[in-house]
Amino acid sequence: MTEITESTSTDKPVARCSECDREVTHYNTFISPTDEKTVICWQCRARDEKGFNADRNYHRTSRRGVIPR
């Protein structure tokens, strides 16, 4: 028998973010190879991932040319 649990029903304890030092309830826990736990809140994680898919060579100034009709 397979037991399915909802992610909202699992209550995590309040933890302190390693990046911003806030007490948060929504966070990810990362475990390093040396068995050290790092807690990163969702806001810091989103800030870190922002612009991840952007091309490094893209610049808005490269679109200044005249658009042909």
PAROKE-580651 format. One record per residue (C-alpha): residue number from 1; residue in one letter; x, y, z. Coordinates in Angstrom, 1 decimal. Layout:
# PAROKE-580651
nr / rest / px / py / pz
NUM / A / X / Y / Z
...
# end
This chain:
# PAROKE-580651
nr / rest / px / py / pz
1 / M / 0.0 / 0.0 / 0.0
2 / T / 1.3 / 3.4 / -1.0
3 / E / 0.9 / 6.3 / 1.4
4 / I / 0.6 / 9.7 / 0.0
5 / T / 1.0 / 12.8 / 2.1
6 / E / 0.3 / 16.4 / 1.1
7 / S / 3.2 / 18.9 / 1.3
8 / T / 0.9 / 21.3 / 3.1
9 / S / 0.1 / 18.8 / 5.9
10 / T / 3.8 / 18.4 / 6.7
11 / D / 4.6 / 21.1 / 9.3
12 / K / 8.3 / 22.1 / 9.4
13 / P / 9.7 / 23.6 / 12.5
14 / V / 10.8 / 27.3 / 12.3
15 / A / 14.4 / 27.6 / 11.2
16 / R / 16.9 / 30.5 / 10.8
17 / C / 18.0 / 31.2 / 7.2
18 / S / 21.8 / 31.0 / 6.7
19 / E / 21.7 / 33.8 / 4.1
20 / C / 19.5 / 36.5 / 5.6
21 / D / 19.3 / 35.4 / 9.2
22 / R / 15.5 / 35.5 / 9.4
23 / E / 13.3 / 32.9 / 11.1
24 / V / 11.2 / 31.3 / 8.4
25 / T / 8.8 / 28.5 / 8.0
26 / H / 9.2 / 28.0 / 4.2
27 / Y / 12.8 / 26.9 / 3.5
28 / N / 15.0 / 24.3 / 1.9
29 / T / 17.6 / 22.3 / 3.8
30 / F / 20.8 / 21.4 / 2.0
31 / I / 23.3 / 18.8 / 3.3
32 / S / 26.9 / 19.2 / 2.3
33 / P / 29.3 / 16.3 / 1.8
34 / T / 30.7 / 17.0 / 5.3
35 / D / 27.2 / 16.4 / 6.7
36 / E / 26.7 / 20.1 / 7.5
37 / K / 23.1 / 21.3 / 7.1
38 / T / 22.4 / 24.7 / 5.5
39 / V / 18.9 / 26.3 / 5.6
40 / I / 18.0 / 28.6 / 2.8
41 / C / 14.6 / 30.4 / 2.8
42 / W / 12.5 / 30.6 / -0.4
43 / Q / 13.1 / 34.4 / -0.8
44 / C / 16.9 / 33.9 / -0.8
45 / R / 16.6 / 30.9 / -3.1
46 / A / 14.5 / 32.9 / -5.6
47 / R / 16.9 / 35.8 / -5.4
48 / D / 19.7 / 33.4 / -6.2
49 / E / 17.9 / 31.8 / -9.2
50 / K / 16.7 / 35.1 / -10.7
51 / G / 18.0 / 35.5 / -14.2
52 / F / 19.4 / 32.0 / -14.3
53 / N / 18.1 / 31.3 / -17.9
54 / A / 19.2 / 34.7 / -19.2
55 / D / 21.9 / 34.7 / -21.9
56 / R / 25.0 / 36.5 / -20.6
57 / N / 25.6 / 38.2 / -24.0
58 / Y / 22.1 / 39.7 / -24.2
59 / H / 21.8 / 43.5 / -23.9
60 / R / 18.8 / 45.7 / -24.5
61 / T / 21.1 / 48.2 / -26.3
62 / S / 21.7 / 45.6 / -29.1
63 / R / 18.1 / 46.2 / -30.3
64 / R / 18.6 / 49.9 / -31.3
65 / G / 18.6 / 49.3 / -35.0
66 / V / 15.8 / 50.3 / -37.4
67 / I / 13.1 / 47.6 / -37.8
68 / P / 12.7 / 46.8 / -41.6
69 / R / 9.1 / 46.8 / -42.9
# end
